[in-house]
């Protein structure tokens, strides 16, 4: 029976130690669940706000409701509950709105009836608190009042033998060709990068402990004394950390996909049309990202003399991939080929384009996978060279 390659022995040794480390496994479980639940919670809150007025109705306080019975009837037809009130001062109206007992206050002027009968503009005041969560309810109330005014204007024109169409010399018709999937990618697109950033956190503890941690415990000397080359040692440690990140990232993407599939996004005019086959392709393409994350952290940690120093350095360094993910969506840039060359941003862009239901071709997949893999190999080459140097061996 042939002996195992040295890097396999190192890989299995690091995996055993990682599985026994409750801190590392707890960190993986935390990030596997945290980001999908966070995105799901944000979207669920938006859905709840969008459907809340329809489910609960709208509470509206009206001052002078008896002066406009037809308007009150139309408001009630739109699931608006009318609470008639006597005359109130501005301070009283403000206090009522701050109490959150009503969505808005509608005040009809004392001369409303006379102005209406004389065909003069009848003043209606809409009081609301823009700092509250009743923005959608206020918009619904305003829409009813405007529709009521347009109906009256049309009836008056007809009474004088004038067609209401005279008020609208130009008729604009709008056609939205955007699909619910494309709208979803525009809104959720900025959140998709969050699903790939944990790839750097999944392997952080393992990468740091297997390099700087062993150096601090003086156990790295024992490994270097074994009949294994520095390349075998680095490969074993790298693959162990990367494997943990691959498992964590895959589980996270599966959970996130399941959450987005389960949410009733149609309530807010969106949908998540990414299929499980598309997700499988994304997971395969994303394999190079954990490889890069583990290689980068090992390359940084190999130079640290203590576990704490390595953890601090690696934690600051992994903030760099977050910058393009945050900045690029804020700039409203169109999708370009260079985006597929930037780790994390490339994965975010690829997943966003697939969520739109568009065919992206083979090149984006190849660039996304190859760019991260190339950076990973460069980091590994640096680490091996560093471990071979006499200065490094003397400092152990």
C-alpha positions as CSV (number, residue, x, y, z in Angstrom):
1,X,0.0,0.0,0.0
2,X,1.5,3.3,-1.1
3,X,2.1,6.0,1.5
4,X,0.0,9.2,1.4
5,X,1.5,12.3,-0.1
6,X,2.9,14.6,2.6
7,X,0.4,17.4,1.9
8,X,-2.5,15.0,2.4
9,X,-1.1,14.1,5.8
10,X,-0.9,17.8,6.7
11,X,-4.4,18.4,5.3
12,X,-5.9,15.7,7.4
13,X,-4.1,16.8,10.5
14,X,-5.3,20.4,10.1
15,X,-8.9,19.3,9.4
16,X,-8.9,17.2,12.6
17,X,-7.7,20.1,14.7
18,X,-10.2,22.4,13.0
19,X,-13.2,20.1,13.7
20,X,-12.1,19.9,17.3
21,X,-12.0,23.7,17.6
22,X,-15.5,24.7,18.7
23,X,-14.6,28.4,18.1
24,X,-13.8,27.8,14.5
25,X,-16.9,25.7,13.9
26,X,-19.1,28.2,15.7
27,X,-17.8,31.0,13.5
28,X,-18.6,29.0,10.4
29,X,-22.2,28.3,11.6
30,X,-22.7,31.9,12.6
31,X,-21.8,33.3,9.1
32,X,-23.6,30.5,7.3
33,X,-26.9,31.6,8.9
34,X,-26.3,35.3,9.5
35,X,-26.2,36.8,6.1
36,X,-29.1,34.8,4.5
37,X,-31.2,35.6,7.6
38,X,-30.2,39.3,7.5
39,X,-31.1,39.7,3.8
40,X,-34.3,37.7,4.3
41,X,-35.2,39.9,7.3
42,X,-34.7,43.1,5.4
43,X,-36.9,41.9,2.5
44,X,-39.5,40.5,4.8
45,X,-39.8,43.9,6.5
46,X,-40.3,45.6,3.1
47,X,-43.0,43.1,2.2
48,X,-44.7,43.6,5.6
49,X,-44.7,47.4,5.1
50,X,-46.1,47.0,1.5
51,X,-49.0,44.8,2.6
52,X,-49.7,46.4,6.0
53,X,-52.0,49.1,4.8
54,X,-54.1,46.6,2.9
55,X,-54.3,44.2,5.8
56,X,-54.9,46.7,8.6
57,X,-56.6,49.5,6.8
58,X,-55.8,53.2,7.1
59,X,-56.8,55.3,10.1
60,X,-57.7,58.8,9.1
61,X,-58.9,61.7,11.2
62,X,-61.1,64.2,9.4
63,X,-62.0,67.7,10.6
64,X,-65.2,68.8,9.0
65,X,-66.1,65.4,7.5
66,X,-69.8,66.4,7.1
67,X,-68.9,69.0,4.5
68,X,-67.8,66.4,2.0
69,X,-69.9,63.2,2.3
70,X,-69.0,62.0,-1.2
71,X,-65.3,62.2,-0.5
72,X,-65.8,60.4,2.8
73,X,-67.6,57.6,0.9
74,X,-64.8,57.2,-1.6
75,X,-62.2,57.0,1.2
76,X,-64.2,54.3,3.0
77,X,-64.3,52.3,-0.2
78,X,-60.5,52.3,-0.2
79,X,-60.4,50.7,3.3
80,X,-59.9,54.0,5.0
81,X,-61.5,54.3,8.5
82,X,-62.8,57.8,9.1
83,X,-62.6,59.3,12.6
84,X,-64.6,62.6,12.6
85,X,-63.1,65.3,14.8
86,X,-63.9,68.8,15.9
87,X,-61.8,71.8,15.1
88,X,-58.2,71.4,16.2
89,X,-55.2,73.8,16.5
90,X,-51.9,73.1,14.7
91,X,-50.4,72.0,18.0
92,X,-53.2,69.5,18.6
93,X,-52.9,68.1,15.1
94,X,-49.1,67.7,15.6
95,X,-49.5,66.0,18.9
96,X,-52.1,63.6,17.4
97,X,-49.8,62.6,14.6
98,X,-46.9,62.0,16.9
99,X,-49.0,59.7,19.0
100,X,-49.2,57.3,15.9
101,X,-52.9,56.8,16.5
102,X,-53.8,58.0,13.0
103,X,-52.0,58.0,9.6
104,X,-52.9,61.5,8.7
105,X,-55.3,64.3,9.5
106,X,-57.6,65.7,6.7
107,X,-58.9,69.2,7.5
108,X,-61.6,70.7,5.3
109,X,-61.8,74.5,5.4
110,X,-64.9,76.2,6.9
111,X,-65.8,77.6,3.5
112,X,-65.5,74.2,1.8
113,X,-69.2,73.9,1.1
114,X,-69.6,77.5,-0.2
115,X,-66.5,77.2,-2.4
116,X,-67.7,73.9,-3.8
117,X,-71.1,75.2,-4.7
118,X,-69.6,78.4,-6.2
119,X,-67.1,76.3,-8.3
120,X,-64.2,77.8,-6.5
121,X,-61.2,75.7,-5.4
122,X,-62.3,74.1,-2.1
123,X,-59.3,73.9,0.2
124,X,-58.5,70.5,1.8
125,X,-55.5,70.3,4.1
126,X,-53.6,67.0,4.5
127,X,-51.5,66.9,7.7
128,X,-49.0,64.0,8.2
129,X,-45.7,63.2,9.8
130,X,-43.0,62.4,7.2
131,X,-40.8,60.9,9.9
132,X,-43.3,58.1,10.6
133,X,-43.8,54.8,8.8
134,X,-47.1,55.9,7.3
135,X,-45.7,57.2,4.0
136,X,-47.5,54.6,1.9
137,X,-50.8,55.2,3.7
138,X,-50.5,59.0,3.2
139,X,-49.9,58.4,-0.5
140,X,-53.0,56.3,-0.8
141,X,-55.1,59.0,0.9
142,X,-53.6,61.7,-1.4
143,X,-54.4,59.5,-4.4
144,X,-58.1,59.2,-3.4
145,X,-58.4,63.0,-2.8
146,X,-56.8,63.8,-6.2
147,X,-59.0,61.3,-8.0
148,X,-62.1,62.8,-6.3
149,X,-61.0,66.3,-7.5
150,X,-60.5,65.0,-11.1
151,X,-63.9,63.4,-11.1
152,X,-65.6,66.7,-10.0
153,X,-63.6,68.6,-12.7
154,X,-64.7,66.2,-15.4
155,X,-68.4,66.4,-14.3
156,X,-68.3,70.2,-14.3
157,X,-66.9,70.3,-17.8
158,X,-69.5,68.0,-19.1
159,X,-72.2,70.1,-17.5
160,X,-71.0,73.0,-19.6
161,X,-70.8,71.0,-22.8
162,X,-67.0,70.6,-22.7
163,X,-65.3,67.3,-23.0
164,X,-63.0,66.4,-20.0
165,X,-60.4,65.3,-22.6
166,X,-59.7,69.0,-23.2
167,X,-57.7,69.1,-20.0
168,X,-55.3,66.5,-21.4
169,X,-54.1,67.6,-24.9
170,X,-51.2,65.1,-24.7
171,X,-51.8,61.6,-23.6
172,X,-48.7,59.8,-22.4
173,X,-48.8,56.0,-22.2
174,X,-46.0,54.3,-20.3
175,X,-44.8,50.7,-21.1
176,X,-42.4,49.1,-18.6
177,X,-40.5,46.2,-20.3
178,X,-38.6,45.4,-17.2
179,X,-39.4,42.1,-15.7
180,X,-39.9,41.4,-12.0
181,X,-36.6,39.5,-12.1
182,X,-34.7,42.5,-13.4
183,X,-36.3,44.7,-10.8
184,X,-35.3,42.2,-8.1
185,X,-31.7,42.2,-9.2
186,X,-31.6,46.0,-9.1
187,X,-32.9,46.1,-5.5
188,X,-31.3,42.9,-4.2
189,X,-28.1,43.3,-6.3
190,X,-26.4,45.4,-3.7
191,X,-27.0,42.7,-1.1
192,X,-25.7,39.8,-3.2
193,X,-22.1,40.6,-2.4
194,X,-22.8,40.0,1.2
195,X,-23.2,36.3,0.4
196,X,-19.6,35.9,-0.8
197,X,-17.8,38.1,1.8
198,X,-18.1,35.3,4.5
199,X,-15.8,33.2,2.4
200,X,-12.9,35.2,4.0
201,X,-14.3,34.6,7.5
202,X,-15.0,30.9,7.2
203,X,-11.3,30.1,6.9
204,X,-9.8,32.9,9.0
205,X,-9.5,31.0,12.3
206,X,-8.0,27.9,10.6
207,X,-5.6,29.9,8.4
208,X,-4.3,31.9,11.3
209,X,-4.0,29.1,13.8
210,X,-2.2,26.7,11.4
211,X,0.5,29.3,10.7
212,X,1.0,32.1,13.3
213,X,-0.7,30.0,16.0
214,X,1.8,27.1,15.4
215,X,4.6,29.5,15.2
216,X,3.7,31.0,18.6
217,X,3.3,27.5,20.1
218,X,6.7,26.5,18.6
219,X,5.0,23.5,16.9
220,X,5.9,24.7,13.5
221,X,9.5,23.8,14.1
222,X,8.5,20.1,14.5
223,X,6.6,20.2,11.2
224,X,9.6,21.8,9.4
225,X,11.8,19.0,10.8
226,X,9.6,16.3,9.2
227,X,10.4,14.9,5.7
228,X,8.0,17.2,4.0
229,X,8.9,20.2,1.8
230,X,7.6,23.7,2.5
231,X,5.3,23.3,-0.5
232,X,3.7,20.2,1.0
233,X,3.2,22.1,4.3
234,X,1.7,25.1,2.7
235,X,-0.5,23.1,0.4
236,X,-1.9,21.0,3.3
237,X,-2.7,24.1,5.4
238,X,-4.1,26.0,2.5
239,X,-6.4,23.2,1.3
240,X,-7.6,22.6,4.9
241,X,-8.6,26.2,5.4
242,X,-10.1,26.5,1.9
243,X,-12.1,23.3,2.3
244,X,-13.8,24.7,5.4
245,X,-14.6,27.9,3.5
246,X,-15.9,26.0,0.5
247,X,-18.3,24.0,2.7
248,X,-19.4,27.1,4.6
249,X,-19.9,29.2,1.4
250,X,-21.9,26.5,-0.4
251,X,-24.2,26.0,2.6
252,X,-24.7,29.7,2.9
253,X,-25.6,30.1,-0.8
254,X,-28.0,27.2,-0.6
255,X,-29.8,28.7,2.5
256,X,-29.9,32.2,0.9
257,X,-31.3,30.8,-2.3
258,X,-34.0,28.9,-0.3
259,X,-34.9,32.0,1.7
260,X,-35.3,34.2,-1.5
261,X,-37.3,31.4,-3.1
262,X,-39.6,31.2,-0.1
263,X,-40.2,34.9,0.4
264,X,-43.4,36.3,-1.4
265,X,-41.4,38.9,-3.4
266,X,-44.3,39.3,-5.7
267,X,-45.9,41.5,-3.0
268,X,-43.4,44.2,-3.7
269,X,-43.2,43.6,-7.5
270,X,-40.1,41.4,-7.5
271,X,-39.2,37.8,-7.9
272,X,-36.2,35.5,-7.6
273,X,-36.0,33.3,-10.7
274,X,-32.6,31.8,-10.2
275,X,-33.0,28.0,-10.6
276,X,-31.2,25.3,-8.6
277,X,-29.2,24.5,-11.7
278,X,-28.0,28.1,-11.9
279,X,-27.1,28.0,-8.2
280,X,-25.0,24.9,-8.7
281,X,-23.1,26.6,-11.5
282,X,-22.5,29.6,-9.3
283,X,-21.3,27.4,-6.4
284,X,-18.8,25.6,-8.8
285,X,-17.6,29.0,-10.1
286,X,-17.2,30.3,-6.6
287,X,-14.9,27.5,-5.6
288,X,-11.9,29.6,-6.4
289,X,-12.9,32.4,-4.0
290,X,-12.4,30.3,-0.8
291,X,-9.1,29.2,-2.3
292,X,-8.0,32.8,-2.7
293,X,-9.3,33.8,0.7
294,X,-7.4,31.0,2.5
295,X,-4.2,31.7,0.4
296,X,-4.4,35.4,1.2
297,X,-4.8,34.9,4.9
298,X,-2.1,32.3,5.1
299,X,0.3,34.6,3.2
300,X,-0.4,37.4,5.7
301,X,-0.4,35.2,8.8
302,X,2.9,33.5,7.9
303,X,4.8,36.7,8.7
304,X,3.1,37.3,12.1
305,X,4.9,36.1,15.2
306,X,1.7,35.7,17.3
307,X,-1.8,34.6,16.7
308,X,-3.3,37.9,17.8
309,X,-1.0,39.8,15.4
310,X,-1.9,37.6,12.5
311,X,-5.6,37.8,13.2
312,X,-5.5,41.6,13.3
313,X,-3.6,41.8,10.1
314,X,-5.8,39.4,8.3
315,X,-9.0,41.0,9.5
316,X,-7.9,44.4,8.1
317,X,-6.8,42.9,4.8
318,X,-10.1,41.1,4.1
319,X,-11.9,44.5,4.3
320,X,-10.3,45.3,0.9
321,X,-12.6,43.0,-1.1
322,X,-15.6,44.7,0.5
323,X,-14.8,48.1,-1.0
324,X,-15.7,47.4,-4.7
325,X,-18.8,45.5,-3.6
326,X,-20.0,48.6,-1.8
327,X,-18.7,51.4,-4.0
328,X,-19.5,50.0,-7.5
329,X,-23.3,49.6,-6.9
330,X,-23.4,53.2,-5.5
331,X,-21.8,54.5,-8.8
332,X,-24.6,52.9,-10.9
333,X,-22.1,51.5,-13.4
334,X,-23.3,49.2,-16.1
335,X,-22.0,45.7,-16.1
336,X,-18.5,45.6,-17.8
337,X,-16.0,42.8,-18.4
338,X,-13.4,44.2,-16.0
339,X,-15.9,43.6,-13.1
340,X,-15.4,39.8,-13.6
341,X,-11.7,40.2,-12.8
342,X,-12.3,41.6,-9.2
343,X,-12.9,38.9,-6.6
344,X,-16.2,39.1,-4.7
345,X,-17.4,41.9,-7.1
346,X,-17.2,39.4,-10.0
347,X,-19.3,36.9,-8.0
348,X,-21.8,39.6,-7.1
349,X,-22.0,40.7,-10.7
350,X,-22.4,37.2,-12.0
351,X,-25.1,36.3,-9.6
352,X,-27.0,39.5,-10.3
353,X,-26.9,38.9,-14.1
354,X,-28.2,35.4,-13.6
355,X,-30.9,36.6,-11.4
356,X,-32.1,38.8,-14.2
357,X,-32.7,35.7,-16.3
358,X,-30.1,36.8,-18.9
359,X,-27.6,34.6,-20.6
360,X,-24.2,35.7,-19.6
361,X,-22.1,33.3,-21.7
362,X,-19.0,31.4,-20.8
363,X,-16.5,34.2,-20.5
364,X,-17.9,35.7,-17.2
365,X,-17.7,32.3,-15.5
366,X,-14.2,31.7,-16.7
367,X,-13.0,35.2,-15.7
368,X,-14.7,34.9,-12.3
369,X,-13.1,31.5,-11.6
370,X,-9.7,32.2,-13.1
371,X,-9.1,35.6,-11.5
372,X,-9.5,34.4,-8.0
373,X,-7.6,31.2,-8.7
374,X,-4.6,33.1,-10.2
375,X,-4.5,35.4,-7.1
376,X,-4.6,32.3,-4.9
377,X,-1.6,30.7,-6.6
378,X,0.4,33.9,-6.4
379,X,-0.3,34.1,-2.6
380,X,0.7,30.4,-2.2
381,X,3.9,31.0,-4.2
382,X,4.8,33.9,-1.9
383,X,4.1,31.8,1.2
384,X,6.3,28.9,0.0
385,X,9.1,31.3,-0.9
386,X,8.8,32.9,2.5
387,X,8.9,29.6,4.3
388,X,12.0,28.6,2.4
389,X,13.9,31.7,3.3
390,X,16.7,31.5,5.9
391,X,15.5,34.7,7.6
392,X,12.1,33.1,8.3
393,X,13.6,29.9,9.6
394,X,15.9,31.8,11.9
395,X,13.0,33.8,13.3
396,X,11.0,30.7,14.4
